[in-house]
Amino acid sequence: MTRIPLCLFVALAFTAAAFGQPKDAITKVEAFFEPAQAKRGQTVTLKITVQLADGYHTYPVVQRTPEAKYSVNKITFPAADAVVFVGETIDPVEPKVKKGEDHEYLVYPGGGTWVRKAVVRPTGKPGEAAVKVQLRLMVCDENRCFPPKTVDLEAKLKVLDESAVPVEAKYKAEVEKAEKK
């Protein structure tokens, strides 16, 4: 009788280890704004940095080839709050190219930093703001990929109590659209 529960326990432990993400794969994930304080209307940059242990890699948010479309990370940005996210997410620089069976795909051994521009809401309130983003992170080693891990991140920004500055022309339409909502 004691063999069955022990066998079941070992099988469940093996299944969790086989399908879960290794605890030591992700060494650091953080999000922060540069600059960390800004005037209303000013453009800032959100940076999301992922560091992985040796032997692990991750992916861009957009692959070059349609065949690699499932080998991506996903970042979910909030609707306009303290900031309005503008433009597109920029993947880390200098990806490595891996060859699959029938296609190539980009990887980032050790992790990387993703960036996205944001404009501090011209009509926002001065003070401390916490902007929440969600990262769906794919991590793999040489032999296998692990189930994606969802990481909730928070980046702090101090909105200065000064007069608003004009929004950059290239982002003006996106900010005006968000301000109407």
N, C-alpha and C positions, 0 to 999 in steps of 0.2 A: 504493500500500500504506500509506503513512503517513497518508493521509486517513482510513482506516477507524478506526484506533486513536484518532486525534485526535477524530473525530466521536463515537466511543463515549465518550471521556473527557468531552467537552462535554455529551453527553446525560446521563451519570451525575451530573455536577456540577449540571446544571440540575434533575434529579430530586431530588437531595439538598436543594438550596436550596428547591425548591417544596414538599417534604413535611416538611422538618425545621423545628424551631423556630428563629426568628432568634436569633442569639447575643446581641443587645443588648436583647431583649424583657424578660428578667427581670434586674433590677438587684440584687435582694437577696431572700433567703429565710432566715429564721431561726426557731428555736424556743427559748423560754426560760420558766422558771417564775417566778411572782410569788407570794409572796416566794421568793427564791433559796435560803433555808434555812428549815427548818420542823421541828417536833417530830413524832414518830410520832402518827398520829391526826388531825393538822391538815389542813385543806383548803387546797390551793394551786390556782393557776390556770396552766394551760399556755397560752401565747400563741404562735401561729404567724403571723408577719408576712411578707407578700409585697409587694415593691415592683416595679412594672413601669415601663418607659420610657413616655414620652408616646405616645399613639396606641394603646396596648394595653389590653385589659381581661381580667378573669377572672370567675369565677362563684362562687355560693354552694355549699354542700354539699347544700342542699335548695332546689329551685325551688318557686314557688307553684302552678304549673300542671303537670299531668301531661304535657302536650305538650312541655314544656321539660326533661324528665327527663334528657336526654343532655347538657345544658349545665350540668354540675356538676363541682366538684372532689370528690375523695375523700380522706379522711384515715383511715389505718389506725393504730389504737392497739394497743399490746401488751397481752397478758394481764397480770394483776396481777404486778408485780415490785416495784420500790421504791415505786410508787404504784398505786392502783386508780383508773382513770378512771371517773367517775360522771356521771350526767346526760347531756345531749346536747351536741353541738358547737353553738356559737353563731356564726352568720355575722357578718361585719362589719356595722356600722351604715350606714345611708343608702345603700342600693343605688340604682342608676339603673334605670329600666324601659326596655327596648328592645322594639320591636314587630317580631315575625317575620311571616312570611306569614299564619299562621293562629293565632298565639298571642303572648303577651307573656312576656318572661323577664327575670330580674334579672341585672345585671352590676355589676362593680366596676372602673371606669376607674382605672388606676394601682395596683390591688391593694387590700389590706386586711389586717385582723387577725382571725383566727379564734380563739375561746377555748373551752376545755373545762376543767371542774373535775376535780380529782383529790384523793384522800385519801392521805396518806403512810401506808403500811401500819403498822398498830399493832404488828405483830409483826416489823417489818423491822429491819435492822441499822443502827446509826448510821454516819455517814460519807458520803463522796461517792458519789453515784449518777448514772448517765447513763441517761436514758430515751430510747429510740429510737422515733420515729414515722415514718410514710411518707406523703408528700403526692403525690397524682396531680393535677397542676396543668394545667388547661386555659387556654390563652392564645390570644386572638384579636386581630386588628386590625379595622378597619372592613370589610374585604373578605373575610376568610377566618379560619378557625380552624386552628390547627396541631395536630399529633398531641400528645396529652397527654405531659407530662414527669413522670417519677417522681423525686421528690427525697427522699433519706433524710436525716432530721434527727435531731439529738441535743440534748436539753435537760438541763442539769446541775442537780442539786439536792443541797444538803447537808442530810442528816438529822442533826439535833442529838442529842447524847448526853445527853438529858434524859428524864424520865419522860414516857410517852405521855399525850396529852390525849384526852378522850372524843370520839368521832366525832360529827359533827353528825347529829341525828336524821333529817334528810331523806336522808342517804346511808348510814345504818347498815345497812340490809338489803343494799344492793349490796356494801358492804365485807365484811360477814359472809359472803355468798355467795362472794366472791373468796377470802377467807381459808380456806375449806374445801377449795379446789382444790389 
